[in-house]
Amino acid sequence: MRENPLSQALDPAEQLVQWLLHMGIDSDRASMPGQLAHAAVQLSQCSLSQVYLADEGDRGLVLAAEYRRDAGPGDIGARAAVDQQHQQLLQFALEHKRPLSIRGLQDSIYDTTFIPSGPVPWQSLLCVPVTHRHLAVKGVLICVTERSIDLQGYATTLGQLAVFALRQWSLLPEPCPPPAHSVLENVLHPVSLGLIGNSTAMDETCRLIGKVLDSTYTVLLRGETGTGKEVVARAIHAMGPRRSKAFVVQNCAAFPEGLLESELFGYRKGAFTGADRDRPGLFDTADGGTLLLDEIGDMPMSLQAKLLRVLQEGEVRPLGARVAHKVNVRIIAATHRDLPAMVAQGSFREDLYYRLAQFPIELPALRHREGDARQLARHFAGQACATQGRAPVSWSDQALDQLSSLSFPGNVRELKCLVERAVLLCDDGVILPQHLSLPLASSTQASDATLRQRLERVERGLLIDCLHKNRGNRTRTARELGVARRTLLYRLARLNIPFGEASRGSAE
């Protein structure tokens, strides 16, 4: 960014007016975040300023600009996507829509390691949320200084300037899109996808996701319940060329066959009793965008044939209609079931499977993501604290060790619920093992468990989860697991799983 001509000799009011004029007349879209960061440094007399932006549908923040008093604009590079586990302070400001001034950062409960270090330790910080009903984006403005001072007095001025800057930014024309390789570099970071984790399994998953973003391929997301299939589907949509169009979700197991057909394809007036008007289906609603068909393995066979026609011909025929019409929808399917096994059993169409599995992505179970459980736990705890409007909590090593020892059959969803409950139970700012309410007797027993005991815990969790998904029906559970029913009954008795009364009348 070229040097701003504003004089340092002007008083604060004159500086503010000059900056407003400069942003309104002499700025382009690309430079606007940098101009805001520069203005914040000058007006607050701080040494460093950062501007974070987030689209309304995004789950994370992006570092859009950084300015140092002694060095000018900063090189952001790989720091553009901020790790969400370090966003407690930023998320707190956004959630509560009020500025936060901290004096004495060394003793603060907030994690500020995402701010680059200076020649001497930072002493004071001002975090200003940037939100307004007329803004298409929201963000956070950060100012830090090595002086121990109260920066609260700058909050109103900087907040108003930031709203003005982002308003102007939204009105300016879009710059030319960057080369595909630079987009890909940002996308491959798990945080950019709304995912948390640095494990090898997650890196591989993100690599596959990056390959399919700009393609027209149908994507099949496979993984256990709670692994984040909908999160990944939303990321593929939000970062692809259809981002400006609708993203529609339909759970294929949530409706009986007749209702699911009318939901997907729509109907015409008079198609059936009660059809007193034309109603568009979800394919029409998602036209130009993306339709996520969750639990695709539960779709009835009769509808599978109609879905195949949509994939092959790109057209739908509403109930009661005489002719079909074209739709332009990207299909993403998701399932926890073994579709190849269902094809072999004749419960899922082979031709549909190969159309859906044009680009399959396997989402790893949490137990296969080494080290990610700790990172996710910290992230969810920070989210829960921000939602509840309370100070962030820390974790004891014993509590984290207990989490790391669990198999989590419900995966990330189960971990999230466990952490949110622990935050509610935690009164002293530190999450301890007793706040987790785990069935384990002690962390010592968990760490001293034999390999056989650990494997049995994993198997037990898997069996219970699968039985829950099949509402206690042991025949369907055995079929899904690919074992004989008598083998399943033996394993249930062997592991002392009393599931016979969980679903009376459907256990067979």
Number of C-alpha atoms within 10 A of each C-alpha: 11 8 8 11 9 15 10 10 8 11 10 13 11 13 18 20 12 17 24 17 12 15 23 16 10 11 18 18 18 15 16 23 26 23 24 28 26 26 25 29 23 20 18 21 15 20 20 31 30 26 26 24 20 17 14 12 10 16 15 21 25 20 20 21 24 26 25 19 14 8 9 16 21 14 11 12 9 11 15 16 21 18 21 25 20 18 21 24 18 24 22 25 22 20 14 14 15 17 22 19 21 19 20 16 18 13 9 11 13 18 15 18 9 12 16 10 11 13 6 9 12 22 18 21 27 24 26 28 28 27 20 15 7 10 18 15 20 20 26 25 27 24 28 27 23 18 16 14 14 14 21 16 11 18 21 13 14 24 21 14 21 26 21 18 21 26 17 18 23 15 11 14 10 11 9 6 8 8 8 9 9 10 13 17 13 18 22 19 23 21 22 24 25 18 20 21 22 16 15 14 18 23 16 16 18 22 16 16 24 22 13 16 20 16 12 12 17 19 25 27 25 22 20 21 21 20 22 19 25 18 13 20 26 23 22 23 23 21 18 17 15 18 16 12 15 17 21 17 18 18 17 22 16 13 13 11 16 10 11 20 23 17 18 22 22 23 22 19 15 14 15 11 7 8 13 11 11 16 17 16 20 19 26 22 20 21 18 19 24 26 26 26 23 24 20 24 22 16 23 18 15 11 15 19 13 17 20 17 15 20 18 11 12 16 20 23 19 24 19 15 16 8 9 11 12 14 18 16 25 24 23 27 26 26 21 21 18 14 20 15 15 17 15 11 11 11 16 21 19 15 12 18 19 13 16 22 18 12 17 19 21 18 21 18 21 28 18 14 16 15 15 20 27 18 15 21 22 21 20 22 26 28 22 22 19 21 13 14 13 13 15 21 19 18 16 11 12 16 19 20 17 20 21 18 17 20 20 22 26 19 21 23 15 15 22 21 12 19 23 18 16 21 24 14 15 16 11 9 14 16 24 20 21 13 18 20 12 15 6 13 8 13 18 12 10 17 12 10 13 11 9 9 12 17 13 14 18 16 17 20 18 18 21 18 19 22 22 15 14 18 16 23 21 22 19 18 25 20 15 18 16 12 12 13 17 12 11 19 14 12 15 19 12 11 13 10 14 10 17 15 10 14 15 12 10 14 18 13
